[in-house]
Amino acid sequence: MDYSKSGNPKSAKDSHHALDLNRHGAPKTKGAEAEKKAALLARMKAAAEAKKKG
């Protein structure tokens, strides 16, 4: 069966992009990625300390 002729809407081709990333041609923002990384590192360190303590 040829599903391309069935009339169903096509899915969005860019749905895999994260919403917080800058789109092509958009003004650049700095620091958002660094803040996320710092928060992630802090959570990982806290989890490691909690695991060490028991």
LINPEBEL-V19061 format. One record per residue. N is the residue number from 1. D_FIRST is the distance of its C-alpha to the first C-alpha in Angstrom with 1 decimal. Layout:
N:D_FIRST  N:D_FIRST
This chain:
1:0.0  2:3.8  3:6.0  4:8.9  5:9.0  6:9.1  7:12.8  8:13.6  9:16.7  10:16.8  11:19.1  12:22.5  13:22.8  14:26.4  15:26.3  16:27.6  17:30.9  18:33.9  19:35.3  20:38.9  21:38.3  22:39.5  23:36.9  24:37.3  25:40.4  26:41.7  27:45.3  28:45.9  29:47.1  30:49.0  31:50.0  32:47.0  33:45.7  34:49.2  35:49.8  36:46.6  37:47.6  38:51.2  39:50.0  40:47.7  41:50.7  42:53.0  43:50.7  44:50.3  45:54.1  46:54.8  47:52.4  48:54.1  49:57.5  50:56.6  51:55.3  52:58.6  53:60.7  54:59.1
